């Protein structure tokens, strides 16, 4: 699995564009694209925002657990 593959999968599962998620995070689409492609590390605060947005944990986003939701 690529470093941030799960953030792309979660976004695509919701039929969201990179632009929509980038706007939520207050970053440019290019910055968000670099996050998804693993070209840029995601700051901790941004990871927390993404986890909240997708109703999951930072550990799930980072591949440290396969539990997508807290109550699984």
C-alpha positions, 0 to 999 in steps of 0.5 A: 500500500502506498503511504497515503493510498487510503485518503484517495480511496476514501475521497473516491468512495464519496465521489469527491474531487480533490478540489472539494477536500482541499477546500475543506482543508484550506489548502490548494488542490495541488498541495492536496494532490501531493498528499495523495501521491505521497510527494508531501507529508501531511501535517498532523493537524491536517491528518486529524482534519482528514480523519474527522472528515472521513469519520475514521482515525489517523491510525487508519489513514496511516495504515496502522489499523484496518478498522475504518470506523472507531466502533468496528 
